[in-house]
Amino acid sequence: MSETDRITRAYKEIEDRGGSRWDLRNRGNQSILAERRRLTRAVLQRKGWVPLADRRVLEVGSGGGGELAWLQELGASASRLVGVDLLPDRVAAARNAYPDIEFNAGNAEHLSFPDGSFDVVLAITVFSSIFDPVMAANVAGEIERVLRPGGALLWYDFRYDNPSNRDVHGVREQEVRKLFPGLEGELHGLTLLPPIARRLGPMTTVAYPVLSRIPPLRSHLLGLLQKPPSN
């Protein structure tokens, strides 16, 4: 089985289970998403990129399109948003849900965009699904290629292995730096370990902010990694 086939199978199994693990009716999942979006807004604001306005944004592994669509709350124009996903059925669902945004099916090892096409590229829980180091390097290289000088990668992914999901693996900071040696920026730990967050129930509002301040309990990394401006 090729790495592409393995990833496709893994995501189809998630879809067949209904994706209940990430059901947003769960208060822990709500807190996880809200925290990530607060920090996303903050790192973009620190760069002076909010509102996103006419910035062109690509999401690699765009899934159902919700993350790209949310960027409109940060001032992005739908006509400047583009998503790419490996699974055609996810692309079809995204097109149906967000008809004003462009979504394409394809392997991110070969992005069909010219060099320097995008101001921002999103990679949200993408590389944790890629076990083949050659494929990971190819996808990273394509992301760097399509970023314009001065543009940035918005990274969010697991930093720990997940014992209950053998189809993903943690990507630690040193691995991120190795994948993107030409990009610079800070990575921040966040996201209370999801198995804990999802069990907090009525205590979520109080307990999540307290527990998520404990560094070892932060399961993910998020950051904006910038490509140097051209001279």
GIWOJO-V371143 format. One record per residue. N is the residue number from 0. D_FIRST is the distance of its C-alpha to the first C-alpha in Angstrom with 2 decimals. Layout:
# GIWOJO-V371143
{{N:D_FIRST} {N:D_FIRST}}
This chain:
# GIWOJO-V371143
{{0:0.00} {1:3.82} {2:6.61} {3:8.17} {4:6.07} {5:6.38} {6:9.95} {7:10.66} {8:9.98} {9:12.08} {10:14.80} {11:15.05} {12:15.69} {13:18.31} {14:19.86} {15:20.05} {16:21.96} {17:24.24} {18:23.84} {19:26.88} {20:26.30} {21:27.44} {22:30.18} {23:33.00} {24:35.60} {25:34.97} {26:37.51} {27:35.31} {28:32.67} {29:35.59} {30:36.81} {31:33.45} {32:33.20} {33:36.90} {34:36.78} {35:33.85} {36:35.63} {37:38.92} {38:37.51} {39:35.69} {40:39.05} {41:40.82} {42:38.75} {43:39.06} {44:42.77} {45:43.33} {46:42.19} {47:44.52} {48:41.73} {49:42.80} {50:43.50} {51:40.47} {52:42.51} {53:41.37} {54:38.51} {55:35.29} {56:32.27} {57:28.52} {58:26.05} {59:22.44} {60:20.42} {61:23.48} {62:22.29} {63:25.32} {64:27.63} {65:29.99} {66:29.97} {67:30.88} {68:33.49} {69:35.02} {70:35.73} {71:38.44} {72:40.35} {73:40.45} {74:41.99} {75:38.99} {76:39.43} {77:36.85} {78:37.08} {79:35.92} {80:32.74} {81:29.30} {82:25.93} {83:22.39} {84:19.40} {85:15.80} {86:16.42} {87:19.03} {88:20.51} {89:21.33} {90:22.92} {91:24.93} {92:26.14} {93:27.18} {94:29.04} {95:30.82} {96:31.82} {97:32.88} {98:33.92} {99:35.77} {100:32.69} {101:30.28} {102:26.60} {103:23.89} {104:20.25} {105:18.18} {106:15.93} {107:18.34} {108:17.38} {109:19.69} {110:22.51} {111:24.95} {112:28.06} {113:30.69} {114:31.32} {115:33.31} {116:32.81} {117:32.72} {118:35.04} {119:32.59} {120:28.80} {121:27.44} {122:24.30} {123:24.47} {124:21.84} {125:19.26} {126:18.53} {127:18.28} {128:15.01} {129:13.57} {130:12.64} {131:11.93} {132:15.60} {133:15.32} {134:14.01} {135:16.71} {136:19.28} {137:18.57} {138:19.04} {139:22.09} {140:23.50} {141:23.37} {142:25.09} {143:27.78} {144:28.23} {145:28.95} {146:31.26} {147:34.86} {148:37.05} {149:38.31} {150:35.47} {151:33.32} {152:29.97} {153:30.28} {154:27.87} {155:27.26} {156:24.59} {157:24.28} {158:25.80} {159:25.10} {160:22.09} {161:22.04} {162:22.22} {163:21.82} {164:18.60} {165:15.86} {166:13.73} {167:16.39} {168:18.37} {169:21.83} {170:22.71} {171:26.16} {172:28.81} {173:28.55} {174:24.86} {175:25.86} {176:28.64} {177:26.40} {178:24.05} {179:27.18} {180:29.87} {181:31.84} {182:32.34} {183:34.97} {184:35.88} {185:36.05} {186:33.42} {187:34.82} {188:33.74} {189:33.89} {190:32.59} {191:33.82} {192:31.05} {193:29.84} {194:30.19} {195:33.81} {196:34.48} {197:33.44} {198:35.89} {199:38.93} {200:40.14} {201:43.73} {202:43.95} {203:41.24} {204:43.77} {205:45.58} {206:42.95} {207:40.05} {208:42.09} {209:43.42} {210:40.24} {211:38.24} {212:40.80} {213:39.67} {214:37.32} {215:35.08} {216:34.46} {217:33.08} {218:29.31} {219:28.54} {220:29.69} {221:31.12} {222:32.79} {223:33.72} {224:32.78} {225:34.91} {226:34.65} {227:37.99} {228:40.41} {229:41.17} {230:44.46}}
